[in-house]
Amino acid sequence: MAGNSASEITRSCTIERENTALVQLFSTAGASDGVSPPLSNYSHGVVVPGGMKQLHISGQIGITPEGTIPDDVGEQADWCFANVLAILAAEGMAADNLVSLTTYVVGEDNLAAVRQARQQALGEAAPASTLIFVSALATPVLKVEVQAIAASVV
């Protein structure tokens, strides 16, 4: 990377939305830029300009508003993302406002169901993302948990 300017090693795009002015970095960076393109629908980095409202969302589990935890990991994942979206909506935000997601999944066998739920819930939103396989979550029946950070224009 020596001798390369930031503009040479990153390509950036702006997400345009009424209440969003986030800049995604490395979203389309190629191997020649020193960073491999994302393997899925996410960004390698997201910049939140100063003065924006930030919302930090605690890890959301697959639980319904009535307190039921489904046995099926796909249903749990659907509720994780539905809960994240509900919290965003309560603050006047949507999936496009997501800056970062951290997803915890119990067991690699559950990955496909979690990815499908994410795609269905988030559509084209591409926040910076990390997915971590864990041996267990706080309660044995839980198979997925999603933590998020979002930002919007104040």
C-alpha positions in Angstrom: 0.0 0.0 0.0 3.0 2.3 0.3 2.6 5.3 -2.1 -1.1 4.8 -2.6 -3.5 7.6 -1.6 -6.7 6.9 0.2 -8.6 7.7 -3.1 -6.5 5.1 -4.9 -7.2 2.3 -2.4 -10.9 3.0 -1.8 -13.9 3.5 -3.9 -16.8 5.0 -2.1 -20.5 5.6 -2.7 -23.1 7.6 -0.9 -26.3 6.0 0.2 -29.0 8.6 -0.7 -32.1 8.6 1.4 -34.1 11.4 2.9 -32.7 11.0 6.5 -29.4 9.3 5.6 -26.0 10.6 4.6 -23.8 7.7 5.2 -20.7 7.0 3.1 -19.9 3.3 2.5 -16.2 2.6 2.0 -14.8 -0.4 0.2 -18.2 -1.5 -0.9 -16.9 -2.2 -4.5 -13.2 -2.4 -3.8 -11.5 -5.0 -5.9 -8.4 -7.1 -5.3 -6.3 -4.6 -7.2 -7.2 -2.0 -4.6 -5.8 -4.1 -1.9 -9.1 -5.3 -0.6 -11.2 -8.2 -1.9 -14.8 -7.3 -2.9 -17.3 -8.2 -0.2 -18.4 -11.8 -0.3 -22.0 -10.9 0.3 -24.3 -7.9 0.7 -22.2 -5.8 3.1 -19.7 -3.0 3.1 -16.1 -3.2 4.3 -16.6 0.1 6.1 -19.1 2.8 6.7 -18.4 6.4 7.7 -20.9 8.3 9.8 -20.3 12.0 9.4 -20.2 14.2 12.5 -23.5 15.5 13.9 -25.6 12.5 12.9 -28.0 10.8 15.3 -26.7 7.4 16.2 -28.7 4.5 17.5 -27.0 1.5 19.2 -29.3 -1.5 19.3 -28.6 -4.2 21.8 -28.5 -7.8 20.6 -31.9 -8.8 19.5 -33.0 -12.4 19.9 -35.6 -14.3 18.0 -38.5 -13.6 20.3 -42.0 -12.4 19.3 -43.7 -9.4 20.9 -45.7 -11.8 23.0 -42.5 -13.4 24.4 -42.5 -16.6 22.4 -39.2 -18.0 21.1 -39.8 -20.2 18.1 -37.8 -23.5 17.8 -36.9 -23.0 14.2 -33.7 -21.0 13.6 -35.2 -19.4 10.4 -38.1 -18.0 12.4 -35.8 -16.9 15.2 -33.7 -15.0 12.6 -36.8 -13.5 11.1 -37.8 -12.1 14.6 -34.3 -10.9 15.3 -34.3 -8.7 12.1 -38.0 -7.8 12.7 -37.1 -6.6 16.2 -34.1 -4.5 14.8 -36.4 -3.0 12.1 -39.1 -2.2 14.8 -36.5 -0.4 16.9 -35.2 1.5 13.9 -38.8 2.5 13.0 -39.4 3.8 16.5 -36.6 6.3 15.9 -37.7 7.2 12.4 -35.1 5.0 10.7 -35.1 2.0 8.3 -32.7 -0.7 7.1 -30.9 1.9 4.9 -29.8 3.7 8.2 -27.9 0.6 9.4 -24.2 1.3 9.8 -23.1 -1.9 11.3 -24.5 -5.4 12.2 -23.0 -8.1 14.3 -24.7 -11.4 14.0 -24.1 -14.3 16.4 -25.2 -17.8 15.1 -25.1 -21.0 17.1 -23.8 -23.7 14.7 -22.7 -23.4 11.1 -25.7 -25.5 10.0 -27.9 -22.5 10.8 -26.1 -20.1 8.4 -28.4 -20.5 5.4 -31.5 -19.7 7.3 -30.0 -16.7 8.9 -28.7 -15.3 5.6 -32.1 -15.8 4.0 -33.8 -13.9 6.9 -31.3 -11.1 6.7 -31.8 -10.7 2.9 -35.5 -10.7 3.3 -35.5 -8.2 6.1 -32.7 -5.8 4.9 -33.0 -6.1 1.1 -30.3 -4.0 -0.5 -29.0 -2.4 2.7 -25.3 -3.2 3.0 -24.0 -2.1 6.4 -20.5 -3.1 7.7 -21.1 -6.6 9.0 -19.6 -9.3 11.1 -21.0 -12.8 11.5 -19.7 -15.0 14.4 -20.3 -18.6 15.0 -20.7 -19.3 18.8 -21.2 -22.4 20.8 -24.2 -21.0 22.7 -26.1 -17.8 23.5 -27.5 -16.6 26.9 -30.4 -19.1 26.8 -29.9 -22.6 25.3 -33.0 -22.3 23.1 -31.6 -19.3 21.3 -29.8 -19.9 18.0 -29.2 -16.3 16.6 -28.7 -12.8 18.0 -28.3 -9.5 16.0 -26.7 -6.4 17.3 -26.9 -3.2 15.2 -25.8 0.4 15.0 -27.7 2.9 12.8 -27.4 6.6 12.0 -29.5 9.3 10.5 -29.5 13.1 9.9 -30.6 14.9 13.1 
